Amino acid sequence: MASSEQLRHVETQAAVKSLRGLASHFDREADHYRQEKKAAEVREIWFMNRASALREAADKVDRIAQDYAKQCEET
């Protein structure tokens, strides 16, 4: 009887080890996708900042052009 219980214990421990290993694998997968998400957010912010800077530059150029056109009309 003891050997049957020992066998069950060994099988249980093997199952526990397998489950822990699978959980660890899923943790690594989650970390991987978390890092991808962070990288994507950084890229998104970078592009949004560049778009904003380009809009500001376009507005400044437009104002300069309008001011120049007014000056030309006045002279």
Biopython code that builds the backbone (N, CA, C, O; Angstrom):
import numpy as np
from Bio.PDB.StructureBuilder import StructureBuilder

atoms = [
    (1, "MET", "N", (0.818, -1.195, 0.000)),
    (1, "MET", "CA", (0.000, 0.000, 0.000)),
    (1, "MET", "C", (0.860, 1.256, 0.000)),
    (1, "MET", "O", (0.531, 2.256, -0.638)),
    (2, "ALA", "N", (1.947, 1.183, 0.714)),
    (2, "ALA", "CA", (2.830, 2.341, 0.789)),
    (2, "ALA", "C", (3.371, 2.697, -0.587)),
    (2, "ALA", "O", (3.517, 3.874, -0.915)),
    (3, "SER", "N", (3.670, 1.675, -1.399)),
    (3, "SER", "CA", (4.218, 1.959, -2.720)),
    (3, "SER", "C", (3.164, 2.615, -3.618)),
    (3, "SER", "O", (3.508, 3.453, -4.451)),
    (4, "SER", "N", (1.903, 2.252, -3.464)),
    (4, "SER", "CA", (0.821, 2.875, -4.219)),
    (4, "SER", "C", (0.681, 4.349, -3.839)),
    (4, "SER", "O", (0.490, 5.208, -4.700)),
    (5, "GLU", "N", (0.779, 4.624, -2.555)),
    (5, "GLU", "CA", (0.707, 6.013, -2.090)),
    (5, "GLU", "C", (1.926, 6.796, -2.546)),
    (5, "GLU", "O", (1.820, 7.964, -2.922)),
    (6, "GLN", "N", (3.079, 6.151, -2.512)),
    (6, "GLN", "CA", (4.298, 6.809, -2.971)),
    (6, "GLN", "C", (4.201, 7.121, -4.461)),
    (6, "GLN", "O", (4.616, 8.194, -4.901)),
    (7, "LEU", "N", (3.663, 6.199, -5.226)),
    (7, "LEU", "CA", (3.500, 6.408, -6.667)),
    (7, "LEU", "C", (2.565, 7.585, -6.929)),
    (7, "LEU", "O", (2.839, 8.429, -7.783)),
    (8, "ARG", "N", (1.460, 7.635, -6.188)),
    (8, "ARG", "CA", (0.524, 8.757, -6.323)),
    (8, "ARG", "C", (1.206, 10.076, -5.971)),
    (8, "ARG", "O", (1.008, 11.091, -6.639)),
    (9, "HIS", "N", (2.003, 10.045, -4.922)),
    (9, "HIS", "CA", (2.715, 11.254, -4.495)),
    (9, "HIS", "C", (3.686, 11.713, -5.597)),
    (9, "HIS", "O", (3.767, 12.901, -5.909)),
    (10, "VAL", "N", (4.407, 10.766, -6.170)),
    (10, "VAL", "CA", (5.351, 11.085, -7.244)),
    (10, "VAL", "C", (4.595, 11.643, -8.453)),
    (10, "VAL", "O", (5.020, 12.630, -9.054)),
    (11, "GLU", "N", (3.479, 11.011, -8.804)),
    (11, "GLU", "CA", (2.678, 11.487, -9.937)),
    (11, "GLU", "C", (2.111, 12.879, -9.656)),
    (11, "GLU", "O", (2.081, 13.741, -10.534)),
    (12, "THR", "N", (1.667, 13.079, -8.428)),
    (12, "THR", "CA", (1.136, 14.393, -8.044)),
    (12, "THR", "C", (2.222, 15.450, -8.132)),
    (12, "THR", "O", (1.995, 16.545, -8.644)),
    (13, "GLN", "N", (3.403, 15.116, -7.630)),
    (13, "GLN", "CA", (4.505, 16.081, -7.677)),
    (13, "GLN", "C", (4.896, 16.387, -9.128)),
    (13, "GLN", "O", (5.228, 17.526, -9.459)),
    (14, "ALA", "N", (4.854, 15.373, -9.980)),
    (14, "ALA", "CA", (5.161, 15.583, -11.400)),
    (14, "ALA", "C", (4.121, 16.500, -12.043)),
    (14, "ALA", "O", (4.460, 17.376, -12.838)),
    (15, "ALA", "N", (2.863, 16.289, -11.692)),
    (15, "ALA", "CA", (1.798, 17.138, -12.220)),
    (15, "ALA", "C", (1.958, 18.576, -11.732)),
    (15, "ALA", "O", (1.787, 19.524, -12.498)),
    (16, "VAL", "N", (2.287, 18.726, -10.459)),
    (16, "VAL", "CA", (2.498, 20.066, -9.891)),
    (16, "VAL", "C", (3.649, 20.753, -10.604)),
    (16, "VAL", "O", (3.551, 21.925, -10.968)),
    (17, "LYS", "N", (4.747, 20.022, -10.806)),
    (17, "LYS", "CA", (5.909, 20.580, -11.503)),
    (17, "LYS", "C", (5.541, 20.993, -12.921)),
    (17, "LYS", "O", (5.969, 22.046, -13.394)),
    (18, "SER", "N", (4.759, 20.177, -13.594)),
    (18, "SER", "CA", (4.326, 20.482, -14.953)),
    (18, "SER", "C", (3.455, 21.745, -14.987)),
    (18, "SER", "O", (3.627, 22.611, -15.845)),
    (19, "LEU", "N", (2.526, 21.829, -14.044)),
    (19, "LEU", "CA", (1.659, 23.007, -13.978)),
    (19, "LEU", "C", (2.460, 24.273, -13.686)),
    (19, "LEU", "O", (2.208, 25.320, -14.283)),
    (20, "ARG", "N", (3.426, 24.178, -12.769)),
    (20, "ARG", "CA", (4.267, 25.341, -12.450)),
    (20, "ARG", "C", (5.106, 25.752, -13.663)),
    (20, "ARG", "O", (5.299, 26.938, -13.932)),
    (21, "GLY", "N", (5.594, 24.752, -14.379)),
    (21, "GLY", "CA", (6.363, 25.036, -15.591)),
    (21, "GLY", "C", (5.517, 25.739, -16.631)),
    (21, "GLY", "O", (5.975, 26.685, -17.272)),
    (22, "LEU", "N", (4.288, 25.284, -16.805)),
    (22, "LEU", "CA", (3.377, 25.917, -17.758)),
    (22, "LEU", "C", (3.037, 27.336, -17.322)),
    (22, "LEU", "O", (2.969, 28.244, -18.151)),
    (23, "ALA", "N", (2.824, 27.528, -16.025)),
    (23, "ALA", "CA", (2.541, 28.870, -15.505)),
    (23, "ALA", "C", (3.727, 29.794, -15.754)),
    (23, "ALA", "O", (3.541, 30.956, -16.116)),
    (24, "SER", "N", (4.929, 29.294, -15.565)),
    (24, "SER", "CA", (6.136, 30.082, -15.805)),
    (24, "SER", "C", (6.241, 30.460, -17.280)),
    (24, "SER", "O", (6.613, 31.584, -17.617)),
    (25, "HIS", "N", (5.913, 29.517, -18.146)),
    (25, "HIS", "CA", (5.918, 29.798, -19.593)),
    (25, "HIS", "C", (4.933, 30.919, -19.923)),
    (25, "HIS", "O", (5.264, 31.836, -20.676)),
    (26, "PHE", "N", (3.737, 30.848, -19.368)),
    (26, "PHE", "CA", (2.742, 31.881, -19.625)),
    (26, "PHE", "C", (3.171, 33.223, -19.050)),
    (26, "PHE", "O", (2.872, 34.266, -19.631)),
    (27, "ASP", "N", (3.871, 33.212, -17.913)),
    (27, "ASP", "CA", (4.426, 34.463, -17.370)),
    (27, "ASP", "C", (5.407, 35.088, -18.358)),
    (27, "ASP", "O", (5.377, 36.296, -18.589)),
    (28, "ARG", "N", (6.278, 34.260, -18.941)),
    (28, "ARG", "CA", (7.243, 34.777, -19.920)),
    (28, "ARG", "C", (6.532, 35.325, -21.148)),
    (28, "ARG", "O", (6.911, 36.371, -21.674)),
    (29, "GLU", "N", (5.502, 34.619, -21.604)),
    (29, "GLU", "CA", (4.730, 35.103, -22.752)),
    (29, "GLU", "C", (4.074, 36.447, -22.439)),
    (29, "GLU", "O", (4.101, 37.364, -23.260)),
    (30, "ALA", "N", (3.491, 36.557, -21.256)),
    (30, "ALA", "CA", (2.850, 37.817, -20.850)),
    (30, "ALA", "C", (3.877, 38.937, -20.790)),
    (30, "ALA", "O", (3.600, 40.055, -21.225)),
    (31, "ASP", "N", (5.060, 38.651, -20.256)),
    (31, "ASP", "CA", (6.125, 39.655, -20.208)),
    (31, "ASP", "C", (6.517, 40.103, -21.611)),
    (31, "ASP", "O", (6.718, 41.291, -21.863)),
    (32, "HIS", "N", (6.623, 39.142, -22.515)),
    (32, "HIS", "CA", (6.977, 39.449, -23.901)),
    (32, "HIS", "C", (5.959, 40.415, -24.516)),
    (32, "HIS", "O", (6.338, 41.430, -25.100)),
    (33, "TYR", "N", (4.682, 40.100, -24.385)),
    (33, "TYR", "CA", (3.660, 40.962, -24.971)),
    (33, "TYR", "C", (3.554, 42.296, -24.236)),
    (33, "TYR", "O", (3.214, 43.309, -24.847)),
    (34, "ARG", "N", (3.837, 42.311, -22.950)),
    (34, "ARG", "CA", (3.860, 43.553, -22.193)),
    (34, "ARG", "C", (4.974, 44.467, -22.728)),
    (34, "ARG", "O", (4.781, 45.673, -22.877)),
    (35, "GLN", "N", (6.121, 43.881, -23.007)),
    (35, "GLN", "CA", (7.240, 44.659, -23.555)),
    (35, "GLN", "C", (6.910, 45.175, -24.949)),
    (35, "GLN", "O", (7.236, 46.313, -25.287)),
    (36, "GLU", "N", (6.262, 44.339, -25.759)),
    (36, "GLU", "CA", (5.841, 44.786, -27.094)),
    (36, "GLU", "C", (4.876, 45.961, -26.979)),
    (36, "GLU", "O", (4.963, 46.926, -27.737)),
    (37, "LYS", "N", (3.961, 45.868, -26.028)),
    (37, "LYS", "CA", (2.979, 46.934, -25.838)),
    (37, "LYS", "C", (3.684, 48.226, -25.427)),
    (37, "LYS", "O", (3.359, 49.304, -25.924)),
    (38, "LYS", "N", (4.656, 48.108, -24.511)),
    (38, "LYS", "CA", (5.396, 49.295, -24.085)),
    (38, "LYS", "C", (6.141, 49.914, -25.258)),
    (38, "LYS", "O", (6.141, 51.133, -25.427)),
    (39, "ALA", "N", (6.774, 49.076, -26.065)),
    (39, "ALA", "CA", (7.509, 49.576, -27.233)),
    (39, "ALA", "C", (6.557, 50.253, -28.212)),
    (39, "ALA", "O", (6.886, 51.294, -28.780)),
    (40, "ALA", "N", (5.386, 49.670, -28.411)),
    (40, "ALA", "CA", (4.399, 50.264, -29.313)),
    (40, "ALA", "C", (3.917, 51.607, -28.767)),
    (40, "ALA", "O", (3.721, 52.554, -29.530)),
    (41, "GLU", "N", (3.726, 51.692, -27.449)),
    (41, "GLU", "CA", (3.301, 52.963, -26.857)),
    (41, "GLU", "C", (4.375, 54.034, -27.029)),
    (41, "GLU", "O", (4.055, 55.193, -27.292)),
    (42, "VAL", "N", (5.637, 53.660, -26.882)),
    (42, "VAL", "CA", (6.730, 54.615, -27.078)),
    (42, "VAL", "C", (6.744, 55.106, -28.519)),
    (42, "VAL", "O", (6.890, 56.302, -28.770)),
    (43, "ARG", "N", (6.592, 54.180, -29.469)),
    (43, "ARG", "CA", (6.555, 54.583, -30.890)),
    (43, "ARG", "C", (5.362, 55.481, -31.159)),
    (43, "ARG", "O", (5.481, 56.479, -31.869)),
    (44, "GLU", "N", (4.217, 55.134, -30.599)),
    (44, "GLU", "CA", (3.012, 55.945, -30.793)),
    (44, "GLU", "C", (3.240, 57.367, -30.282)),
    (44, "GLU", "O", (2.904, 58.336, -30.963)),
    (45, "ILE", "N", (3.802, 57.489, -29.101)),
    (45, "ILE", "CA", (4.070, 58.812, -28.525)),
    (45, "ILE", "C", (5.068, 59.568, -29.389)),
    (45, "ILE", "O", (4.904, 60.765, -29.624)),
    (46, "TRP", "N", (6.102, 58.878, -29.864)),
    (46, "TRP", "CA", (7.109, 59.524, -30.704)),
    (46, "TRP", "C", (6.459, 60.104, -31.953)),
    (46, "TRP", "O", (6.695, 61.261, -32.301)),
    (47, "PHE", "N", (5.633, 59.293, -32.631)),
    (47, "PHE", "CA", (4.984, 59.769, -33.853)),
    (47, "PHE", "C", (3.981, 60.882, -33.563)),
    (47, "PHE", "O", (3.873, 61.831, -34.339)),
    (48, "MET", "N", (3.250, 60.776, -32.461)),
    (48, "MET", "CA", (2.300, 61.836, -32.101)),
    (48, "MET", "C", (3.038, 63.141, -31.830)),
    (48, "MET", "O", (2.576, 64.206, -32.238)),
    (49, "ASN", "N", (4.176, 63.074, -31.149)),
    (49, "ASN", "CA", (4.960, 64.278, -30.889)),
    (49, "ASN", "C", (5.484, 64.889, -32.178)),
    (49, "ASN", "O", (5.479, 66.110, -32.333)),
    (50, "ARG", "N", (5.935, 64.051, -33.102)),
    (50, "ARG", "CA", (6.428, 64.570, -34.378)),
    (50, "ARG", "C", (5.300, 65.207, -35.175)),
    (50, "ARG", "O", (5.491, 66.259, -35.786)),
    (51, "ALA", "N", (4.145, 64.593, -35.174)),
    (51, "ALA", "CA", (2.995, 65.159, -35.896)),
    (51, "ALA", "C", (2.621, 66.514, -35.303)),
    (51, "ALA", "O", (2.331, 67.460, -36.036)),
    (52, "SER", "N", (2.628, 66.603, -33.984)),
    (52, "SER", "CA", (2.309, 67.864, -33.319)),
    (52, "SER", "C", (3.330, 68.934, -33.674)),
    (52, "SER", "O", (2.965, 70.073, -33.964)),
    (53, "ALA", "N", (4.612, 68.570, -33.653)),
    (53, "ALA", "CA", (5.669, 69.530, -33.995)),
    (53, "ALA", "C", (5.529, 69.995, -35.439)),
    (53, "ALA", "O", (5.741, 71.171, -35.738)),
    (54, "LEU", "N", (5.175, 69.080, -36.333)),
    (54, "LEU", "CA", (4.992, 69.464, -37.736)),
    (54, "LEU", "C", (3.790, 70.385, -37.916)),
    (54, "LEU", "O", (3.844, 71.319, -38.716)),
    (55, "ARG", "N", (2.705, 70.135, -37.181)),
    (55, "ARG", "CA", (1.547, 71.035, -37.249)),
    (55, "ARG", "C", (1.920, 72.431, -36.756)),
    (55, "ARG", "O", (1.544, 73.432, -37.365)),
    (56, "GLU", "N", (2.668, 72.493, -35.640)),
    (56, "GLU", "CA", (3.109, 73.790, -35.126)),
    (56, "GLU", "C", (3.985, 74.509, -36.137)),
    (56, "GLU", "O", (3.844, 75.715, -36.337)),
    (57, "ALA", "N", (4.879, 73.784, -36.769)),
    (57, "ALA", "CA", (5.748, 74.382, -37.785)),
    (57, "ALA", "C", (4.923, 74.894, -38.962)),
    (57, "ALA", "O", (5.176, 75.984, -39.475)),
    (58, "ALA", "N", (3.950, 74.115, -39.381)),
    (58, "ALA", "CA", (3.092, 74.548, -40.495)),
    (58, "ALA", "C", (2.325, 75.807, -40.119)),
    (58, "ALA", "O", (2.186, 76.716, -40.938)),
    (59, "ASP", "N", (1.825, 75.868, -38.885)),
    (59, "ASP", "CA", (1.106, 77.066, -38.431)),
    (59, "ASP", "C", (2.025, 78.282, -38.436)),
    (59, "ASP", "O", (1.613, 79.366, -38.849)),
    (60, "LYS", "N", (3.264, 78.115, -37.982)),
    (60, "LYS", "CA", (4.217, 79.229, -37.957)),
    (60, "LYS", "C", (4.538, 79.702, -39.365)),
    (60, "LYS", "O", (4.564, 80.904, -39.629)),
    (61, "VAL", "N", (4.781, 78.765, -40.265)),
    (61, "VAL", "CA", (5.075, 79.134, -41.655)),
    (61, "VAL", "C", (3.878, 79.848, -42.265)),
    (61, "VAL", "O", (4.042, 80.829, -42.991)),
    (62, "ASP", "N", (2.679, 79.364, -41.976)),
    (62, "ASP", "CA", (1.467, 79.991, -42.499)),
    (62, "ASP", "C", (1.338, 81.421, -41.986)),
    (62, "ASP", "O", (1.015, 82.327, -42.755)),
    (63, "ARG", "N", (1.591, 81.635, -40.678)),
    (63, "ARG", "CA", (1.517, 82.991, -40.111)),
    (63, "ARG", "C", (2.559, 83.907, -40.738)),
    (63, "ARG", "O", (2.272, 85.060, -41.057)),
    (64, "ILE", "N", (3.762, 83.391, -40.911)),
    (64, "ILE", "CA", (4.824, 84.193, -41.539)),
    (64, "ILE", "C", (4.426, 84.575, -42.957)),
    (64, "ILE", "O", (4.612, 85.720, -43.371)),
    (65, "ALA", "N", (3.878, 83.623, -43.699)),
    (65, "ALA", "CA", (3.461, 83.899, -45.083)),
    (65, "ALA", "C", (2.343, 84.933, -45.119)),
    (65, "ALA", "O", (2.331, 85.809, -45.983)),
    (66, "GLN", "N", (1.398, 84.830, -44.174)),
    (66, "GLN", "CA", (0.308, 85.808, -44.128)),
    (66, "GLN", "C", (0.832, 87.191, -43.762)),
    (66, "GLN", "O", (0.416, 88.190, -44.348)),
    (67, "ASP", "N", (1.744, 87.252, -42.795)),
    (67, "ASP", "CA", (2.340, 88.537, -42.425)),
    (67, "ASP", "C", (3.105, 89.141, -43.591)),
    (67, "ASP", "O", (3.027, 90.347, -43.827)),
    (68, "TYR", "N", (3.825, 88.333, -44.305)),
    (68, "TYR", "CA", (4.590, 88.811, -45.458)),
    (68, "TYR", "C", (3.648, 89.330, -46.541)),
    (68, "TYR", "O", (3.904, 90.367, -47.153)),
    (69, "ALA", "N", (2.547, 88.592, -46.771)),
    (69, "ALA", "CA", (1.581, 89.019, -47.796)),
    (69, "ALA", "C", (0.980, 90.370, -47.407)),
    (69, "ALA", "O", (0.786, 91.228, -48.268)),
    (70, "LYS", "N", (0.680, 90.569, -46.109)),
    (70, "LYS", "CA", (0.137, 91.849, -45.666)),
    (70, "LYS", "C", (1.148, 92.974, -45.862)),
    (70, "LYS", "O", (0.796, 94.069, -46.300)),
    (71, "GLN", "N", (2.394, 92.696, -45.538)),
    (71, "GLN", "CA", (3.445, 93.705, -45.726)),
    (71, "GLN", "C", (3.594, 94.083, -47.180)),
    (71, "GLN", "O", (3.790, 95.251, -47.514)),
    (72, "CYS", "N", (3.501, 93.089, -48.043)),
    (72, "CYS", "CA", (3.621, 93.361, -49.480)),
    (72, "CYS", "C", (2.464, 94.209, -49.973)),
    (72, "CYS", "O", (2.650, 95.072, -50.832)),
    (73, "GLU", "N", (1.271, 93.975, -49.443)),
    (73, "GLU", "CA", (0.101, 94.757, -49.838)),
    (73, "GLU", "C", (0.225, 96.202, -49.373)),
    (73, "GLU", "O", (-0.208, 97.127, -50.059)),
    (74, "GLU", "N", (0.822, 96.382, -48.199)),
    (74, "GLU", "CA", (0.922, 97.723, -47.617)),
    (74, "GLU", "C", (1.963, 98.573, -48.347)),
    (74, "GLU", "O", (1.878, 99.800, -48.318)),
    (75, "THR", "N", (2.924, 97.957, -48.988)),
    (75, "THR", "CA", (3.964, 98.756, -49.648)),
    (75, "THR", "C", (3.723, 98.936, -51.097)),
    (75, "THR", "O", (4.517, 99.586, -51.778)),
]
sb = StructureBuilder()
sb.init_structure("model")
sb.init_model(0)
sb.init_chain("A")
sb.init_seg("    ")
for serial, (resi, resn, name, xyz) in enumerate(atoms, 1):
    if name == "N":
        sb.init_residue(resn, " ", resi, " ")
    sb.init_atom(name, np.array(xyz, "f"), 0.0, 1.0, " ", f" {name:<3s}", serial, name[0])
structure = sb.get_structure()
